[in-house]
Amino acid sequence: MSEIPTDLRYSESHEWVSVDEESVVRVGITDHAQAQLGDLVFVELPETGSTVGQGDACAVVESVKAASDIYSPVSGEVVEVNETLIDAPETVNTEPYSDGWLFSVRIDDVDELNTLMEHDAYQQHIEE
C-alpha cells in the first residue's frame, strides 16, 4: 500500500500539494505514482518565473519504463524548482514527499485547492 500523508492535497493525476502560509504550494508526485513509474532516470522541470495553469502539463519525469507528464494541480507562477533532481532524479523514488518535491507555485486562486482531494478521497481514488 502506498504511503499517503494526511496533511497534503492530491490531484487525480497523482500530484501532491503542500501549502504554506504565503500562498505558495510545493508540488511533487505521490508515492503511488513513483511506484507505478519505476526507477526515475530523468526529470525535466518547469522554468522559474513561468506561469502554469491548473491541469497544464509543465514537467516530465522519465523512468526505465516510460516518460510521463506532470500536471500542475494549481494555477500560478513557478517560484522555485528542485534543481537537485537534475543530478539525482531517483530522489523522487526514495523520498517522494520530502526531498523529491518537484517545484513550487505562487498560487493565483486559493479556491483551486478545494478542487483537490484530501487523504481519504485520494486513497479511494487509487484503490479504484
C-alpha positions in Angstrom: 0.0 0.0 0.0 1.3 3.4 -0.9 2.1 6.0 1.7 -0.5 8.8 1.7 0.3 11.7 4.1 -2.8 13.2 5.6 -1.6 16.9 5.5 -1.4 17.2 1.7 -3.9 17.6 -1.1 -3.9 15.4 -4.2 -4.8 15.6 -7.9 -6.5 12.8 -9.9 -3.2 12.6 -11.9 -1.3 11.8 -8.7 0.5 15.1 -7.9 0.5 16.2 -4.3 0.4 19.8 -3.0 1.7 21.1 0.3 0.5 24.6 1.3 2.4 27.2 3.3 1.1 30.4 4.8 2.2 32.6 2.0 0.0 31.1 -0.8 3.0 29.2 -2.2 2.5 25.5 -2.8 5.1 22.8 -3.2 4.3 20.1 -5.8 5.5 16.6 -6.2 4.3 13.2 -7.3 2.8 10.7 -4.9 4.3 7.5 -3.7 1.7 5.6 -5.7 2.8 7.5 -8.9 6.5 6.9 -8.4 5.9 3.2 -7.7 3.9 2.9 -10.9 6.6 4.6 -12.9 9.5 2.7 -11.6 13.1 4.0 -11.2 13.3 7.5 -12.4 16.3 8.4 -14.6 15.5 11.9 -15.8 13.4 14.9 -14.6 12.5 18.0 -16.7 11.3 20.8 -14.5 9.4 24.0 -15.5 11.3 27.3 -15.7 11.3 29.5 -12.7 9.1 32.5 -13.4 6.9 30.7 -15.9 3.2 30.7 -15.5 1.2 27.4 -15.2 -2.5 26.7 -15.3 -4.3 24.2 -13.3 -4.1 20.9 -15.2 -1.4 22.1 -17.5 1.5 19.7 -18.3 4.5 21.5 -17.0 7.2 18.9 -16.2 8.3 15.5 -17.3 9.6 12.5 -15.4 11.2 9.7 -17.3 11.7 6.2 -15.8 13.2 3.0 -17.1 9.6 2.1 -18.1 8.2 5.3 -19.7 8.1 9.1 -19.8 5.2 10.8 -18.0 3.9 14.4 -18.0 3.5 16.1 -14.7 0.4 18.4 -14.4 0.2 21.5 -12.3 -2.5 21.0 -9.7 -2.9 24.8 -9.3 -2.5 27.9 -11.4 0.2 30.5 -10.7 3.9 31.4 -11.1 6.6 28.8 -10.7 8.8 30.4 -8.0 11.2 27.5 -7.3 12.3 24.2 -8.8 14.1 21.4 -7.1 17.4 21.5 -9.1 18.9 18.7 -7.1 16.7 16.3 -9.1 18.5 17.1 -12.3 21.5 15.1 -11.0 19.6 12.8 -8.7 16.1 12.0 -10.2 16.0 8.8 -8.1 15.3 11.1 -5.1 11.6 11.1 -6.2 11.5 7.4 -5.8 13.1 7.3 -2.4 11.6 10.5 -0.9 8.5 11.5 -2.9 7.1 13.7 -0.1 10.2 15.4 1.1 13.4 15.8 -0.8 11.8 14.5 -4.0 9.5 17.5 -4.5 9.5 19.0 -8.0 8.5 22.7 -8.0 6.8 25.4 -6.1 4.0 27.7 -7.3 2.7 31.0 -6.0 -1.0 30.2 -6.4 -3.3 32.6 -8.2 -6.5 31.4 -6.8 -6.5 29.6 -3.4 -10.0 28.3 -4.2 -8.4 25.9 -6.6 -7.1 24.0 -3.6 -10.7 23.0 -2.9 -10.8 21.0 -6.2 -8.0 18.7 -5.0 -8.6 15.6 -2.9 -7.9 15.1 0.7 -6.3 11.9 2.1 -9.4 9.7 2.2 -10.7 10.7 -1.2 -7.2 10.1 -2.7 -6.9 6.7 -1.0 -10.2 5.7 -2.5 -9.1 7.1 -5.9 -6.0 4.8 -6.1 -7.9 1.8 -4.8 -10.4 2.0 -7.7 
